[in-house]
Amino acid sequence: MVDQNLLPEAIRDANNCQKDPIPGFDFAYGYRPSLAAGVIFCALFGIAFFGHAFQTIRLRRWTSALLAIGALTELIGWAGRTWSSECPYNQNAFLMQITTLIIGPVFFTAALYVLLGMFINVLGREYSLLSARMYSIVFVTCDTVSLVVQAVGGAMASTASGSGNDTKLGTNIMVTGVLFQLAAMIVFTLLTLDFLRRSSKLGMPQEYNKILVALFISLAAIFARSIFRAVELIEGWNGYLMMHEAYFIALDGSLMVLAVLIFLPFDPARKVPKVYSVAKEDVAELSEYSATV
């Protein structure tokens, strides 16, 4: 534990707002976070949050609620980084962003799991290896475990970093959570590909095509981001990726904006209920056709 008396008076308070660098005392990030990036990402995640929150209130769909919660989590994280751009030694701002930005994508993946379950509910059990209920039970449980592990690890690592202690334990816990999330996503991807294989044989309403494309784009963005964060954390808090903000902006912030914003124009909360009856009729017609062949 660092003796607070050994710190310059300006940064002894965890909630300080010392703007200028102090020789011999690095910023918590190793650099001063970009104010412009913080403002831009706050605006983008704010748009995503209000858009999906409005749909949640209007349509009461779990996909919208989960996307809204994820966008809000990202918004809080980027607000923390914006705060840090003005107060780079502030430990509360650092803790605020590290614990939220590590767990935000968990809510996006949960929305994807629920979305595939919606497709199966509408089209029929024969379209999937698992039932819609099992998707919710298995993958949302995995997401919850991943969320808790990453949040605990993030809190431990950031607290240790701020007090000058070894961050290895907290970092390893965070990596474990990210890798667990990646493993669940790989299994989910295989099951989604199986869903597409079955759909090509059984037929599927064209209205779903754009939503499925959006699902795969969002999934790919989250997957790429998770690989980046795992490598970044494995390198350590003084690693090359951790010390260069450009990688974080490109491979975390930008990818998460894509993962959540894509569901504003291609919103399953609007599309699935509208084509529900059509989908049932199409599936019935396809079943009758198959029976006559």
C-alpha positions, 0 to 999 in steps of 0.5 A, spaced: 500 500 500 502 506 498 503 511 503 499 517 502 503 522 505 509 520 500 504 522 494 504 530 492 499 533 496 495 535 489 493 527 488 492 525 495 485 525 495 482 520 490 477 525 487 482 530 486 482 534 479 490 535 478 490 537 471 498 537 469 502 532 470 507 531 476 514 529 474 515 521 477 507 520 478 504 517 471 497 518 470 492 512 472 492 510 464 499 512 462 496 517 458 491 523 458 485 520 455 482 524 449 476 529 451 474 529 444 473 521 444 470 521 450 465 526 448 463 523 441 462 516 445 458 519 450 454 522 445 453 515 441 452 511 446 447 516 449 443 516 442 443 508 443 441 508 450 435 513 449 433 509 442 433 502 445 430 505 452 424 508 448 423 502 444 423 498 451 418 503 454 414 502 447 414 495 446 416 492 452 421 487 449 427 484 452 432 485 447 431 493 447 432 493 455 438 489 454 441 493 449 439 499 453 442 497 459 449 495 455 449 502 452 448 506 459 453 502 462 458 504 456 455 511 457 457 511 464 464 508 462 466 513 457 463 519 462 468 516 466 474 517 461 471 524 459 472 526 466 479 523 466 481 527 460 480 533 465 482 530 472 487 524 469 489 523 476 482 522 479 482 514 482 474 515 482 474 516 475 478 511 473 475 506 477 468 508 474 470 507 467 474 500 468 469 497 471 463 499 467 467 498 460 469 491 461 462 489 463 458 493 458 458 488 452 455 482 456 449 486 456 449 486 448 451 478 448 445 477 452 441 481 447 443 476 442 442 470 446 435 472 447 434 474 440 435 468 437 430 465 442 425 470 439 426 467 432 426 460 435 419 461 438 416 464 432 419 459 427 418 453 431 423 448 435 425 444 429 429 450 427 434 449 433 438 444 436 436 448 443 429 450 445 428 458 446 428 457 453 434 453 454 438 459 450 435 463 455 437 459 461 444 457 458 447 463 455 444 468 460 447 464 466 453 464 462 453 472 461 451 473 468 457 469 471 462 473 466 459 479 468 460 478 475 467 475 474 469 481 470 466 486 475 470 483 481 476 483 477 476 490 474 474 493 481 480 489 484 485 491 479 483 498 479 483 499 486 490 495 487 493 500 481 490 506 485 493 504 491 500 502 488 499 494 489 500 488 485 494 488 480 496 481 477 490 478 481 485 482 479 487 482 472 487 475 471 480 475 474 478 479 469 481 475 463 478 469 466 471 473 465 473 475 458 475 468 456 469 465 459 465 470 455 469 468 449 467 461 450 460 462 450 460 466 444 463 461 440 458 455 442 453 460 441 456 462 434 456 454 432 448 454 434 447 460 430 450 457 424 446 451 425 440 455 426 441 458 419 443 451 416 436 449 418 433 455 416 435 454 409 432 447 409 425 449 412 425 456 409 424 463 413 421 469 412 425 475 408 423 480 413 428 476 418 434 477 413 436 484 415 436 482 423 440 476 422 445 480 418 445 485 424 446 479 429 452 477 426 455 484 425 454 485 432 456 478 434 463 479 430 464 486 433 463 483 440 468 477 439 473 482 436 473 486 442 473 481 447 479 478 443 482 485 444 481 486 451 483 479 453 490 480 449 490 487 452 489 485 459 494 479 458 500 484 456 499 487 463 497 494 465 504 497 462 503 493 456 503 496 449 496 496 448 494 498 455 498 504 454 496 507 447 489 509 447 488 509 439 487 501 440 482 502 445 478 507 441 478 503 435 478 496 438 473 497 444 469 503 443 468 503 436 466 496 435 461 497 441 458 503 438 457 498 432 454 492 436 449 496 439 447 502 434 446 497 428 439 495 432 436 502 431 435 501 424 434 493 424 430 493 431 428 486 432 423 489 437 419 492 431 420 487 426 419 480 430 412 482 432 410 485 426 412 479 422 410 474 427 403 472 424 406 472 417 412 467 420 407 462 423 403 462 416 409 461 412 412 455 416 405 452 416 405 453 408 412 450 408 410 444 413 404 442 408 409 443 402 414 438 405 408 433 407 406 433 400 412 431 397 
